Amino acid sequence: MTEKILIVEDEFIVAHDLQMILQRAGYQVVGIADSVKQAEAILEKQAVDLVLLDIYLKGRLTGIDLARHLMKIQIPFIYISANSNEKVLEAAKSTSPYGFIVKPYRDRDILLSIDIARYRKENSHNMKTSSERFMQDFIVDISMKSLTWQKKIIAMASAFQPYIPFDFIVLSGIEKDGKRYREIGITRENFDQYGLLSVSEFMELTHLSSTQYANINQLLPETTTDCIYIGDDFENVKKSVPMKNLIANTYQLNANLVKTFYLENGDQISFSFYSRTQNIYQQAHMELLSSLSATLEKKLAHIIDLEKVGAEPVNKKPDNILPPAKTEFENIIGKSTAILSVLDKIKIVAPTNTSVLITGESGTGKEEIAKSLHRLSQRNTKPMVAVNCAALPFDLIESILFGHEKGAFTGAVNTRIGKFEEANGGTIFLDEIGEMPFDLQAKLLRALQEKEIERIGGKQPIAVDLRIIAATNLHLEKEIAKGRFRLDLFYRLNVFPIHIPPLWQRKTDIPLLAEYFVNKHAKVIGKSIPSIPSDFLDRLLQYDWPGNIRELEHIILRSILLASNGKLNPNDLELGMKHEEPGLPHEIKTINDNERDHIIRVLALCKGRVAGSGGAAELLGVPATTLNSKIKKLDIKR
């Protein structure tokens, strides 16, 4: 079917140029608008598949104002603007566009951006459909199992988690006469662990008497009316509903979504989702719950019947219904809200073929996230090929990625299979994608769009079927604004972004990470470290960890090497928590001098050992070959 496209552009020449490009390519242009008001008038009369949208238009309203309206009515749009500076990109990003084209543009820029928008739209639709189908099937399946009502509720909550994130849920059963007959809470304790909380347990936790609880827990419209409370709305609803305020303060919650289901017998079941993450709930979450209404209302009635006939009393920590994802997440340690949110996203996107862009500071564990995505995908029987774009020799990058034919250039004595061909059928992980040379980014984008590559010196394109996962520690929007990264490639990769939080944002995970690294390295080194002293942990928790998890692992490894009598000594930690006064100008060392001194200290600590477990290269977090090169370059004598 021919796609119908609306052009919103206030420059007559540009608008008609776009129209000609689109019509030559076979698209139907349903209209041209030069203002938000005119565009909205066309949208009311015409069915539109895509909008090409300038940011600066005639009138008071901008393209970003129209974009917010398009988001609500779920029409994809692509920005077209002469301005690609960071401020404009940030404002545009908040509206979730399907692409961004910078003026002046070429015909192929327009057509490629539409192809990318189509890819993003299809993936978004497929993900939404698969989410609804999974939830429908799961609810039906769990309702038929021979389980207590408590376990069925827990299983249902765990299935909701990836799609409607929560840290706490309140479920209220309300009879047709408006009286509550049951109220329970569900807490998330780990990735796949949940607990039920009874009213009496909540009263004990909050030190409330029965009378105080009854006075606070009034059945108000805000408790059952379908609504999303985020930002100021959440702060306001806490003031008007004392129970919401109490729950929010008890569990440090910052957002709330309420959805009520109406059963055939007149009862109501109200789900009140809470999250510690601000502004997390969106209209899409409410739409998913609405799409499940018919199934949920039918199956919840069955679960309530189980509860009313006197099933076993509430078990605070019932058995898990879903098998824990140990093998998929075995190297991702933590149970903070920040890291659990990442695991939830992995669970959603991993089974699909959608491109994923992993962002985060160096040392946060982006490669482990990529490995988990591959392990949970349907491609896990095929290879995952990792490429560090920052470490590739500039003159060999294209050959390494796409391969070359024998005799293609001087030194090409044999045919070489590139990384894309190696990953055929599986996954290619492009680490540090922001470091890829600008000229090669166009060839990468073409390979992704056309699903084929061409070896250097080759005469025929080679079809490849693979999934791309990319990662970067750079702020790609800034790189785009500086002209170092292609905007179209960014939108092609950034279909499903996953941001890995820095360690300072998940300090509650430090004890778990420290224990993991102690067990991992002590066993290899051959030392017994039965426990981690509390003063050692306190020092770790006081530090801000600019090097993130990688820095923590190296610090733990160093501490194990220095430990005596099986005890970690907090005095061995060199965490830079004390800041000396800046030295005088004549005392300042060059970067090379500082690097040389640091390498010498680490070599002395490792007794001159460079490679292997406990070697200087491992402590410094660099390959042994790189360290040997630095030793030679800095003229370090061993």
N, C-alpha and C positions, 0 to 999 in steps of 0.2 A: 504494500500500500504506500502511495506517495505521501511523504511527511509534509504536514502543513506548518509553515513557519511564519511567525509575525516578526517584522523588523521594527524596532523602536529606536529611532535615530533622528536627531534634529538637523543634521547636515544633509541637504537635498542630494548633493552629488554622491556622498558616501552611501546614503540609503539606496539610491538607484543602482549604484555599482554593486552593492550586496545583492539586490534583486536580480540583476543580470547573472551574477555568479551562481546563485541558487537555481535559477530557472534553467540555465545551461546544464546544470548537474541533475536536472529532473525533479527538483523540489517544487512544491506549490507555495508561493508567497501569498498569504491570505490578506495582507495589508501592510501599510507603512504608517507608523505613528511618530509624531515629533514631540509628544508630551505624555506624561503618565495618564492624564485624563482621557486623551484620545485612545491610548492603548487599552485602558480599561473598558472603554465603549466598544472597541473591536472584540475584546475577549468575551464580552457579554453576548455577542451575536454569533461569534465564530468558534468552532472547535479548533484548538491549536495544539500541536505536538511539541513545539519548541519555540522559544523567543530569543532573538538576537537583540541584545539590550545595551545601549550606550549608557554611561553613568551620568553624564551631564546633559540634561534635556531642557527644553523650553518650560517655563513656569517655575513654581516654587519647589515642586517635588522632583527628586532625582531618580535615576535608575535603581538605586539601592532601595528607595521607598517602594517602587514597583516590584522589586525582587522579593520583598517581604510578603507582598500580596500573592505573588506567584508561588511562593513556598506553601502558603496556606491552601491554595487550590491545586497544588501538586503538579504544576507545569514546569518542566525543566527549562533552564535558560543559560545563555552564554553571554558574558559581558564582552563588549567591544569598547575599548577606550584608548585614547592617546596617552594615557597616564598609567604607568606601571610601577610607580614608586611604592615604597613599603606601606605608607599610610593608606593609600588607595587599596592596595592588596589586602590589608588587614580588614578594612571596612567591607570589602567585597567578600572576603572569606567568611564573615559572620553570617552571610545569607546562603551559604552552601551552594554556590553556582556549579554548573556542570562543566564549565570551561571559562577561559579568559583569553581574548585575542587583543593584541596590542597593535594600534595603528602606527605606521602604515602596515598593511598586511598584503599577502599574496593570495591568489585564488586558492591555492592548495592549503594555506593556513586555515581558511574558513572551512573548507571541506573536511580537513583532518580534524578540526575541533568538533565538527558535527558528528563525525565517526566516533570520537572519544566520548562525546555526550551520550550517543546512542549506547555505547558499551557500558557507561556508568548507569544509565537508566535501566538497561536490561539486568545488570547485576543487582541494582537496588530492588527492582521488581521481583527477581528470582529469590533474593534473600528474604524479602517480605513474605512471599508465597510459601517458601520452604519453612519459615518460622511458624506461620499459621498452621501449615499442614502438620509439622512436628508436634505442636502443642495440642492440636485436635486429637491426633492419634495417641499421644501420651496420656491425655486426660481420660480418653475412653479406655485405654489399656489399664491404667492404674485403678480405675473404678471397678474393673472386673476381677482384680486380684484378691486373693483371700488374705486381707490385711485389716488391722484395726483402723478405725477412722483417723486416729492420730497419725499413723504411718502414711495413710493416703494423703492427708493434708501436707505432711512434711515432703512427700514425694512431689506433690503438685507445686509446692513452693520452690523446690530445687529446680524444677523444670522451667519455672517462670524466670529464675534469676538471670540467665544470660540476656533475656529479652526485655525484662523490666527489673533493673538492678535494685536491690534493697538490702538494708542492714537490719531492718525490723519490719514486721507486718503485724497489724492488729486485725483479727477476723471477728466480726460481730454477727451473731445470729439474732434476727429481730422478727418476732411474730407479727401476724397481720393486724393485731390490736396495738402495735407500736411498742411492745415491751421486749427488752432483751431477754433471751433465754440462755445465751452462751457467749462468752468472750474469751479468746485466747490470743497469746502473742507468739510469734515465731522469730527467733533470733538466728542470725548467721554467725557461726563460730569458726568456720574454715571454708575452704573451697567447696567441699562436698559434705559439710557437717552442719546440721541445723538442730535447734532445740525448741521444744514447746514450753511456754511459760503460762501457768495458770494465773487467775486473778489473785489468789491467795499468795502465790509466790511474788507477784508484782507488788502487792501491798507490803509484803515483808521487805522486799528490796528497797522500796521508797519510804518505808516507815510510816505507812498510813493506817489509820484505823478503818473499820468498815464504814463508819459514819462519814469520815473525811473522804473516803474513796467514792461513796455514793454522791456526796455533794459536788465533787470535782467531775465525776463521770456522767454529766448530763447528756442526754441524747439530743444533740442540736442538729440543725440542717447541715452544718459544715462537716458533721461526722459521717453522713451517708450520701450527700449529694455528690454526683460525679464531678470531680474538679482536680486541677493541678495547682499545687501551692509551691511556688519557688520564689527566691529573692524576697522582695518586699511583701508579696502576698503571703509567704510563709511566716514572716515576722508578724504580720497583722493577724493571721488566723490563730497564732499562738496566744495573742492577747485576748481574743474573743472566745477561745475554746481552752479552758484550763487543762484538760486532759492531754491535748496535743502539746501544750507547753511542758507539762510534766514529762511526757515521753521523750520529747526532743531534748530536754535538759539531762534526763537520765542517761540517754544513749548518745549524746552529742550529735543529734540529727539536724539536717539543714534543708530537707525537701520532703514533700509529701504528695502522694497521688491517691485519690479516693475513687473507687469504682464499686457500685452496688449492683448485685444481680437479684432479679425478682423470680422466685420459684412459682411453680404452678399452684402450690397449696396456699399461696399468699404470703409465705415467709420471704424475708430479705436476708441476703448474706452480703455484708459489706467488707471489702478488702481495703485496708488503708496501708499503702506501701510507704515506708520511710527510708531515706538514704542520708548518709553523712556527706555525700558529695552535693555541693550546691548546684542549683539549676539543672539537675540531671534529667528531670522528667519533661517529656515533650509530648506533643499531640499524637505522635506516632505510637507512643506507649498506650494511650487511651484507645486509639483505633484498633490496636491488636487485641486488647481486652474486649472491645465491642464485637470484634469479629468472632470471638470465642464465646459470646454470651449464650447462644443456644445450647452449645455443648456443655458449658459449665453449669448452667441452670439445671439441666437435666441430671448431670452426674453429681452435683452438689446435693441435690435432694436425696439421692441414694446414700451419700456419706452422712448426711444429717440424720437419716433414719437409723443408721448404725449407731450414731452417738446417742440418740434418744432411747434406744432399747437397752442402754447400759453397757457399752463397751468398757474395756478396762480403763482405770483412771489415767489421767494425763501423765505421760512419762516425760520427764524433763529432757532426757537425752535418748530418744528412741533410736533404734538401729537405722543405719543409713539404708535407703532404698536403692540408690544408684551406686554402681561399683565405683570406688574412688579411682581418679585418673592418675595413678601412680607412675605408670611407665611414660605417659605423655608429658608430665610435669615434674619428673623426678629431679631435675636440676634447677628448678625454679622454686626457691625457698621463701616462705613468708605467708602470713595470713592477715596483713594489714589491708584495710579497705582499698588502698591504692593498687596493690599488687593483685588482689582478688578481682578487681575490676578488669585488669589486663587479661587474667585467665578466662573471665567470662567472655571477653571479646574474641579470644582465641577459639573458644568453644563454638561461637557463632560462625566465624568465617572459615575456620579450618576445613570443613567438609566441602567447601565450594572451590571454584577455580578463580575466584576474584583476586586481583592484584592487591597486595598489602604493602603499605609503607610504614616501616617501624622507625619512630623517631625517639631520640633521647640522648642524654649526655654520654660521653665515652665512659665505658666501664659499667654501664647499667645492665648489661646482659642481653643485648639485642639479638645476638646470634643464637642464644638459647631459646628465645621466643620464636625465631625462624625455624629452629629444629622442631619445636613442639608443633608449629603450624604444619610442617611436613609430616610428622609422625601421625597427626590426627586426620590427615587428608586421605583421599582415595588414591593418591599417587605414592603412598608410603612404601610400596614394593619396588618403586623405581628410584633412581638416584636423586639425592639432593646435592647439587654442585654449588659450592660457595666460592665467590670471587671477591677479593678485596680490591676495590677500584683504586684505592689510594696507593696500593703497593705495586701496581702494574707498571712496567717500564713504558714510558710514553710512546716509544716507536714500535712497541709490540702489542699494544692494547687491542687493536682491531684483530690481529692474528690470533691472539689468545682467546678472544671472545667468539669470533666467527670462523677461525681456521684459515688455512691457505692451501693452495695447490702447489705441487712440486714445480719449482722454477718460477714462481710468481714474483720473486724478488731475490736479490743477491743473498745467498745463505739459506734459501728455502730448498734444501736438498731432498726433502721428503714432503709428502702431503701431510698436513696437520689437521686433526679434528679439533674444532673450537669448543669452548665451554658450553655454548648453546646446544650443540649437537650431543655433547656428553650428557646433558640434562634432559634430552628428549624423552618425553613420557613422564618426567618427574618434575622437579622444582629447581629453579636457578635462584640463588640468593646473592644479590648484588649489594655487598656491604660497602658503606661509605660512598653511596651513589652520587653524593654532592661533589665528589672529587673527580668524577669522570670528565674528560676534556669536552668542551662545548661542541666541537665539530663532530665528535663521535656520538653525542647524545641524539643527533638526528637519525643516525643509522640504527641506534638502539630503538628509538621510537618506531621507525619503519618496521623493524623486526617484530616488535610487539603487535603492531596494528595488522600487518600482513601475515603474521605467523610463519614467516620464512626468513632465512638468512642466505647470504651469498659469501662463499669463501673468497679471500683475496686471490685474484687470478682465475676464479671460477667462471664458468659460462652459463650455468643453470642455477636458479634459486633452489634451496633445499628446505622443504617443509619441516617445521619443528612444532611439536605439541608440548608445551611446558607451561608451568605456572611461575610467575615472577613475584619474588618477595624482595623488596629493597629496604635498605636501612641507611640512616644518616644521623650524625651528631650535629649537623649544621642546621641553621634556620633557613630552609630552602626559599621561603618567601623573600628573605633578605638577599640571598644569592640571585634570585630572579630579578629583584630590583637593581642589582649591580650588573646585570647582564651576564652572569656566570652560569645560569641554569635555565633550561628551556621551560617556558610556561606550559606548553602543550604536553611535554613529557611529565611535568609535575602532576597535571590533572589526569594523565593516563595511569600514573603509579598510585596516586593518592585516592584510590577508590574506597579503600577501607583503611583509614589510618589507625595505628596503635601507638600511643605515646607511653614510653616506659618512664615512670617517675624516678627522679634521683633519690639516692639513699637517704638524704636529709629529710625527704618528705615521707619516709616510711621507716623511721627510727625504731618503731616497735618490732621490726623484723630483725634488727641487729643481733639480739641474743640467739635467735634461730639460725641466722647465717653464720655467726661465730661458732656455734656448736657444730654445724655442718662442716665448716672448713677445718676445725680442729680434728674432727673424726677422720676427714678425708686425708689430711696431710700427716697427722701423727702416725697413722697406719703405714704410710709409704716410707716415712723417715725411720720408723721403728721405735718411736717413743710412746710411752703410755701417759696420756693426759686425762685422768679420770674425770675432772670437772674444770669449770672456768670460774676463777675467784670473782666474787662480787665487785671488788674494787677494780679488777681488770675490766669487767663489763661496764662499770660506771665511767671509766675513762673513755671507752669506745663510744658510749652514748653521749658524751659531752662534745665529741668532735663532729664537724660538719661534713666530712667525707667528700671533698671536691673530686676525688678519683673514683667515688662510688664503690660498687661491689668489688671491682678489680683491685682497688686500693686496699679494701678490707681484707681480701684474701691474701694479698702480699704481706700485710701487716701481721696477720695471723700466722702465716708460714714463718716469717722472721721470728716471731715470738716463740714458736715451737722450737726452732733451731737454738734459740738462746735459753730455753727453759732448762732448769735443773731440778732434779728430784721430782719430775712429773708435775711441776707447778708453773703456771704462767705468771710472769712477774710484770705488774703494771708499769714498773720503772723502765722496762725495756721498750715501752711504746714511745715512738718518736712521732707524735701526731701534730706537731706544730701548733700546740695550743698556747704556747708562750711566745709573745712577739717582742723581739728585741728592738731597741731604738735603731733607726736607720744609721748606717755607718757614714763616716765622712767620705767625700767624693774619692779621695785617693785610696780608700779601702774597697771600693766597688770592683768586683771581679767580672770578667766577660762571661757570656753564656757558656763558651767552650771551657773556660776554667772551672766554672761551677759544675758542668757536666763531667769533666775529667775527675774532679775531686770526689763527686758522688759515686762514680763507677769504681774508683780506687777503694773507697770505703766498703762498698758492697762486695768487691772481689776479696778484700781482706776478711770480711765476715764469712765468706764462702770458701776461704782458704784457696783462692785462685781458681776455683771450679767455675766454668762458664756454663756448660750445657747440663741437661739432665735435671732430675728432681732435686730441689734445694740449691740449684746452681744460680749464679748471678743473673743469668738471662731470665730465669723464671721469676726471681724477686723483682727485677726491673720491668717485667711485663713486655719483653721484646724477644724476637727470635734470636737464637744463639748466633746465627750468621750475621745479623744486624749488629749485635754486641761486639763480635769479633772485628767487624769493619770499623766500629767506633774506637775500639782499643787501638787499632792500627793507626787510624786517622789522628787520634789525640796523643799518639806516641806514649802509650802507657806500657811500662815495662813490667813483666810478671816474673 
